[in-house]
Amino acid sequence: MINNNELIEKIKSYNKFLNSKSLNKAYNFALEAHQNQKRDEGVPYIFHPVAVANILTELKLDSATITTGLLHDTIEDTNVTYETVKKEFGVEVANLVEGVTKISALEDKASSNSKAENFRKLILATSKDIRVLLVKLADRLHNMRTIQFVNSEEKITRIAKETMEIYAPLADRMGMNRIRDELEDLSFSVLNKPARELILNRLNFIKSNREDTFKMIAAELIDLLKRNGITASITGREKTPFSIWRKIQNKKISLEQLTDIIGFRILVNDVEQCYKTLGVFHSEFSAIPGKFKDYISTPKINNYKSIHTSVIGPKKNRIEIQIRTSDMHEFAERGIASHWKYKSSEKFSELSWKEYDWLRDLVEIIETGNSPEHYYEFTKLQMFQDNVFCFTPKGAVIKLPKNATPIDFAYAVHTKIGDSAIACNINGKDSSLSAKLLNGDMVNIISSKNASPSLHWLSSSKTGKARASIRRYWQDKTLKGTNIKEKSYTSTIVVDLPHKPGVLGNISSIIGLNNGNIINVEMLEKKKEYLQFSFDLQFKDLKNFTKLISEIKQNNFNFKIIRHKKKKNAFIRRIFENFKRN
């Protein structure tokens, strides 16, 4: 365990404004508060808060945050009160400790039924001060490092799943790649230990057999850059077993087919040198198609910046290369924590929403929604998504998740724009509101004061903000009684069902299990391969409609949603009625 003097010296290495006396006081306060407590591994409890504080120190955070790390369990696990912490360490530290305590209190109560609600409370607690989440991430990281000492297998599995589904994605969205990777891999070791050990053994074999090759390639790359007047440092970059496992699963390939298990990271002085380095490598070696990604000109949604490329390098070796500046590398390692600067004072300056606007969106979804499951589903899926950058007609940049639609774009601009959207054009051409947006698209949303969002947009929208806004509009309208006499929603879906016995009964059961009422069923088309049915459905809760669509997708049924079916055919029906009368 690191002692308080070592901790203070580490902080002084990046923060000359540190108040050593205050930190020593916090250390001794925590030591006394936890003096009769022990961890599951049998060591004195003080080992844990000191380890948390050390993780925060590695992120180069301010002393208030590190003090919080030392004190974060005092209110929850000892007789210490908020007022005591406030009196001894000030209101700033007391509020931070209280914020972490509120989140920690959820962990012992967590279950599959309360996961969404726990996520809601975590985000709301974090929104007041981002440092609360930073301390919680450090707390979770150390608990995962020692999870093998927990005496309940059920609890171990629950904590690992929660870490994989909530904390690792949050670390990712904050740009904290190193912490994300470790959280994922530690969770992976619990949830799929045999697979991790298999990959780890294979990695060690590859590494031991190619160690000399890596040294040779690194030396040749550095020499090549020197000949072209570029000063750079180069390091090896090794993927974690979990990231390899995820790539194998997604791409359906073997471990041997991966080209970026161990790659090279090039650090240069500035952005110009990044692109010059890329030009040197692509001129000297054959680039592998589809492997080039420029995250400098179009950063990831968490603001990660770097150039990635794969080439057929020295001795015909396939290698992956990352090119970035030192500042980009610092952000990739520390994420949002890299914004802390200690040039004129030690005092924490609150980050602008721009640095973590994704958190603002989560808070907006949560505060306006009434179903924890809804926003939990949306945000959990959205955490790992890549992003696209689109433009308004005036040139403003709108950042959206991959596969986002003009519906998402409209709501990202403003909720009123989304609610009143009736059409759009992309790059000057008329397009569907459900079209997939690409990087660089210029999107013009056409709106009408008399329009309202369609319930069918739920199936094509990709952002939590858009889905939450659509739901909220119709829920508010239902409550006010505007044009809706009772809380019910109708829709028509057309589904292609395999020509097999029991399939019609199966989808009818799926509809029923999602509390859908089948008003009418009609066979539209009969083919050798499939039967096409039309279902007129009624729902009392929008989330059931969303769940139904998800289950239909999971069953790989080809389907489409028909909007305003009755209105669409009204004119034709009137013609036939007049024909019959005459």
MITOR-934146 format. One record per residue (C-alpha): residue in one letter; y, x negated, z. Coordinates in steps of 0.1 Angstrom, whole numbers, padded with zeros to 4 digits, always signed. Layout:
# MITOR-934146
aYXZ...
//
This chain:
# MITOR-934146
m+0000+0000+0000i+0035-0012-0008n+0056-0016+0023n+0093-0004+0027n+0107-0039+0021e+0088-0043-0011l+0099-0009-0022i+0136-0017-0015e+0134-0050-0034k+0120-0031-0064i+0148-0006-0064k+0174-0034-0060s+0161-0050-0092y+0177-0021-0112n+0201-0005-0087k+0226-0027-0069f+0243+0002-0053l+0212+0011-0032n+0218+0020+0005s+0189+0001+0021k+0196+0015+0055s+0192+0051+0044l+0159+0043+0026n+0145+0025+0056k+0154+0055+0078a+0135+0078+0054y+0105+0055+0055n+0104+0054+0093f+0111+0092+0095a+0081+0099+0072l+0059+0075+0091e+0066+0092+0124a+0062+0127+0110h+0028+0120+0095q+0016+0096+0122n-0014+0119+0132q-0024+0128+0097k-0050+0113+0073r-0057+0117+0036d-0091+0129+0023e-0099+0093+0015g-0096+0084+0052v-0063+0064+0050p-0031+0072+0070y-0012+0100+0053i+0019+0078+0049f+0000+0060+0020h+0007+0091-0002p+0045+0096+0002v+0050+0058-0002a+0028+0058-0034v+0049+0087-0047a+0081+0069-0039n+0067+0038-0057i+0060+0058-0089l+0096+0071-0088t+0108+0036-0084e+0089+0025-0115l+0109+0053-0133k+0140+0036-0120l+0154+0068-0103d+0182+0071-0079s+0178+0067-0041a+0181+0104-0033t+0151+0111-0055i+0131+0082-0040t+0140+0094-0005t+0127+0128-0015g+0095+0112-0026l+0091+0097+0009l+0099+0130+0026h+0084+0155+0002d+0056+0166+0024t+0074+0166+0058i+0086+0203+0057e+0053+0215+0043d+0028+0196+0064t+0046+0187+0097n+0069+0203+0122v+0100+0190+0104t+0124+0218+0092y+0149+0220+0063e+0178+0219+0089t+0164+0186+0103v+0162+0169+0069k+0197+0182+0061k+0211+0168+0094e+0194+0134+0089f+0197+0128+0052g+0223+0153+0038v+0222+0185+0019e+0213+0168-0015v+0180+0154-0002a+0172+0185+0019n+0175+0207-0012l+0153+0184-0032v+0126+0183-0005e+0128+0221-0002g+0124+0225-0039v+0093+0203-0040t+0079+0221-0009k+0082+0255-0027i+0061+0242-0056s+0036+0224-0034a+0030+0255-0014l+0016+0272-0045e-0012+0247-0051d-0034+0259-0022k-0030+0295-0033a-0036+0288-0070s-0063+0308-0088s-0069+0319-0123n-0051+0352-0116s-0020+0335-0101k-0016+0306-0125a+0011+0322-0146e+0031+0332-0115n+0028+0297-0101f+0041+0284-0134r+0071+0308-0132k+0080+0296-0097l+0076+0259-0107i+0101+0263-0136l+0126+0283-0116a+0125+0258-0088t+0129+0229-0113s+0158+0245-0131k+0182+0239-0103d+0177+0202-0103i+0154+0183-0127r+0147+0158-0100v+0125+0183-0083l+0101+0182-0112l+0102+0144-0114v+0091+0142-0077k+0064+0168-0083l+0051+0149-0113a+0049+0117-0092d+0032+0137-0064r+0006+0151-0089l+0000+0117-0105h-0009+0101-0072n-0031+0131-0062m-0049+0128-0095r-0055+0091-0089t-0072+0099-0057i-0088+0132-0067q-0124+0119-0063f-0119+0120-0025v-0113+0158-0024n-0144+0174-0008s-0145+0205-0029e-0158+0204-0065e-0142+0238-0072k-0108+0225-0060i-0111+0193-0080t-0118+0213-0112r-0089+0237-0105i-0064+0209-0099a-0076+0190-0130k-0073+0221-0152e-0038+0229-0138t-0028+0193-0144m-0040+0194-0180e-0024+0228-0188i+0009+0225-0169y+0019+0191-0156a+0008+0169-0185p+0026+0192-0211l+0057+0192-0189a+0056+0154-0187d+0053+0154-0225r+0083+0176-0230m+0103+0153-0207g+0094+0124-0230m+0074+0107-0202n+0045+0095-0224r+0030+0070-0199i+0027+0096-0172r+0015+0123-0196d-0012+0100-0209e-0024+0091-0174l-0024+0127-0162e-0044+0138-0193d-0069+0110-0190l-0074+0115-0152s-0080+0153-0159f-0103+0144-0187s-0124+0123-0164v-0130+0154-0142l-0134+0181-0169n-0156+0161-0193k-0168+0129-0177p-0197+0122-0200a-0175+0123-0231r-0149+0101-0215e-0175+0075-0205l-0190+0075-0240i-0156+0069-0256l-0146+0043-0230n-0179+0023-0236r-0173+0024-0273l-0137+0013-0269n-0147-0017-0247f-0173-0027-0274i-0147-0025-0302k-0121-0043-0282s-0145-0072-0272n-0157-0076-0308r-0122-0075-0324e-0101-0093-0298d-0097-0124-0319t-0089-0102-0349f-0061-0085-0331k-0046-0119-0320m-0048-0131-0357i-0031-0099-0370a-0004-0101-0344a+0004-0137-0352e+0005-0130-0389l+0028-0100-0385i+0053-0119-0364d+0053-0148-0389l+0059-0124-0417l+0089-0109-0399k+0104-0143-0391r+0102-0153-0428n+0123-0122-0435g+0149-0129-0409i+0138-0103-0383t+0135-0111-0346a+0109-0090-0330s+0084-0088-0302i+0049-0074-0307t+0023-0059-0283g-0010-0041-0287r-0011-0004-0282e-0043+0012-0270k-0050+0049-0270t-0064+0067-0240p-0100+0081-0241f-0086+0116-0240s-0061+0111-0269i-0090+0097-0289w-0112+0126-0280r-0085+0151-0289k-0080+0135-0323i-0118+0134-0330q-0120+0171-0322n-0090+0181-0343k-0098+0160-0373k-0136+0165-0371i-0142+0127-0376s-0162+0100-0358l-0148+0074-0335e-0154+0047-0361q-0133+0066-0386l-0101+0064-0365t-0076+0038-0376d-0053+0038-0347i-0075+0032-0316i-0057+0000-0311g-0025-0005-0329f+0007-0027-0328r+0041-0019-0314i+0070-0038-0329l+0103-0039-0309v+0135-0049-0328n+0172-0050-0320d+0186-0020-0337v+0179+0010-0360e+0188-0010-0392q+0161-0036-0382c+0136-0008-0378y+0139+0003-0414k+0141-0033-0426t+0108-0040-0407l+0092-0010-0423g+0103-0022-0458v+0088-0057-0451f+0054-0042-0441h+0053-0017-0470s+0062-0045-0495e+0036-0069-0481f+0007-0044-0475s-0006-0012-0490a+0005+0018-0471i-0022+0044-0462p-0011+0078-0477g-0002+0105-0452k+0002+0081-0422f+0040+0075-0424k+0062+0094-0399d+0099+0088-0393y+0107+0100-0358i+0140+0082-0359s+0157+0104-0384t+0138+0135-0372p+0128+0129-0335k+0100+0149-0318i+0109+0179-0298n+0110+0158-0266n+0135+0134-0284y+0109+0107-0289k+0121+0082-0316s+0100+0057-0335i+0086+0049-0369h+0049+0052-0374t+0030+0038-0403s-0006+0027-0412v-0013-0001-0437i-0042-0021-0451g-0031-0053-0432p-0043-0089-0430k-0079-0095-0440k-0081-0059-0452n-0079-0044-0417r-0066-0009-0413i-0039-0010-0387e-0014+0014-0372i+0022+0001-0365q+0049+0016-0344i+0085+0003-0349r+0113+0010-0325t+0142-0004-0306s+0142-0014-0269d+0161+0017-0260m+0137+0039-0279h+0108+0022-0261e+0124+0027-0227f+0127+0064-0235a+0091+0066-0247e+0080+0051-0214r+0104+0068-0189g+0115+0099-0209i+0144+0118-0193a+0145+0093-0164s+0159+0067-0189h+0192+0086-0188w+0199+0074-0153k+0224+0046-0154y+0238+0025-0125k+0268+0009-0140s+0296+0020-0116s+0279+0039-0088e+0246+0049-0073k+0254+0086-0073f+0234+0109-0095s+0252+0126-0123e+0236+0158-0134l+0222+0157-0169s+0236+0181-0194w+0215+0209-0207k+0213+0191-0240e+0189+0166-0225y+0165+0193-0215d+0175+0224-0233w+0138+0234-0236l+0139+0240-0198r+0169+0263-0203d+0149+0283-0228l+0120+0285-0204v+0142+0298-0176e+0158+0324-0199i+0123+0336-0209i+0112+0338-0173e+0143+0354-0159t+0144+0382-0185g+0106+0388-0188n+0085+0410-0165s+0050+0397-0173p+0041+0362-0161e+0011+0361-0185h+0034+0366-0215y+0057+0336-0209y+0028+0315-0195e+0009+0320-0228f+0040+0313-0250t+0051+0282-0232k+0017+0267-0227l+0011+0269-0264q+0045+0257-0272m+0043+0226-0250f+0023+0205-0274q+0038+0216-0306d+0056+0193-0330n+0090+0204-0344v+0110+0211-0375f+0147+0208-0380c+0165+0235-0400f+0202+0242-0407t+0225+0271-0405p+0248+0277-0435k+0276+0259-0416g+0254+0228-0411a+0244+0233-0374v+0210+0219-0367i+0184+0242-0351k+0153+0226-0336l+0121+0247-0337p+0084+0243-0332k+0061+0236-0361n+0052+0267-0382a+0082+0286-0368t+0096+0314-0389p+0131+0328-0397i+0126+0352-0369d+0124+0322-0345f+0154+0307-0362a+0174+0339-0358y+0167+0341-0320a+0174+0304-0316v+0209+0310-0330h+0215+0340-0308t+0195+0369-0294k+0218+0394-0311i+0212+0377-0345g+0175+0381-0339d+0176+0417-0328s+0197+0427-0359a+0179+0406-0385i+0168+0425-0416a+0163+0397-0442c+0169+0361-0449n+0172+0335-0476i+0159+0299-0474n+0177+0272-0495g+0195+0299-0514k+0164+0320-0523d+0154+0353-0508s+0124+0349-0485s+0103+0368-0460l+0112+0368-0423s+0076+0356-0416a+0078+0326-0439k+0070+0292-0424l+0100+0269-0421l+0100+0233-0432n+0121+0203-0423g+0155+0204-0439d+0154+0241-0448m+0188+0258-0448v+0183+0293-0434n+0207+0322-0438i+0199+0353-0417i+0211+0387-0430s+0217+0412-0403s+0227+0448-0398k+0243+0465-0368n+0219+0494-0373a+0188+0473-0373s+0163+0466-0345p+0135+0441-0341s+0101+0451-0353l+0071+0450-0330h+0051+0434-0358w+0073+0403-0355l+0053+0394-0324s+0023+0382-0345s+0044+0359-0367s+0070+0345-0342k+0061+0311-0326t+0087+0306-0299g+0086+0321-0265k+0123+0330-0267a+0117+0351-0298r+0087+0369-0284a+0103+0375-0250s+0134+0389-0267i+0115+0413-0289r+0095+0426-0259r+0126+0429-0238y+0144+0449-0265w+0117+0475-0267q+0110+0476-0230d+0148+0482-0223k+0148+0508-0250t+0118+0525-0234l+0135+0525-0200k+0167+0540-0213g+0148+0566-0233t+0166+0559-0265n+0147+0574-0294i+0115+0570-0273k+0103+0600-0253e+0075+0581-0236k+0063+0545-0234s+0040+0542-0264y+0039+0521-0295t+0021+0528-0328s+0009+0504-0355t-0014+0503-0385i-0037+0474-0392v-0059+0469-0422v-0091+0448-0415d-0118+0434-0438l-0151+0437-0420p-0184+0420-0430h-0209+0444-0446k-0232+0443-0415p-0246+0468-0391g-0226+0473-0359v-0194+0455-0371l-0173+0487-0371g-0185+0495-0336n-0177+0459-0325i-0140+0461-0336s-0137+0496-0322s-0149+0481-0288i-0123+0453-0291i-0096+0479-0297g-0108+0499-0267l-0111+0469-0244n-0074+0461-0251n-0064+0497-0242g-0057+0507-0278n-0061+0543-0288i-0075+0548-0323i-0055+0578-0338n-0071+0576-0373v-0097+0555-0392e-0099+0553-0430m-0121+0533-0453l-0099+0519-0480e-0123+0497-0501k-0160+0490-0503k-0172+0457-0516k-0206+0439-0515e-0192+0413-0491y-0170+0435-0469l-0156+0469-0461q-0119+0474-0457f-0108+0498-0430s-0074+0511-0419f-0068+0518-0382d-0038+0538-0369l-0034+0526-0333q-0014+0536-0303f-0006+0513-0273k+0012+0519-0240d+0018+0482-0233l+0029+0456-0259k+0008+0428-0244n-0023+0447-0253f-0013+0448-0289t-0007+0410-0288k-0041+0404-0272l-0058+0426-0298i-0043+0406-0327s-0054+0374-0309e-0090+0386-0306i-0091+0397-0342k-0079+0362-0352q-0106+0347-0330n-0133+0367-0347n-0120+0354-0381f-0114+0388-0395n-0091+0390-0425f-0063+0415-0415k-0028+0426-0421i-0003+0447-0402i+0013+0476-0421r+0048+0485-0411h+0061+0521-0412k+0031+0534-0431k+0042+0570-0430k+0077+0562-0443k+0063+0540-0470n+0042+0569-0485a+0066+0598-0477f+0082+0598-0512i+0048+0598-0530r+0035+0626-0507r+0065+0648-0515i+0059+0643-0552f+0023+0655-0549e+0033+0684-0527n+0058+0696-0553f+0032+0691-0581k+0007+0713-0562r+0033+0741-0556n+0042+0741-0593
//
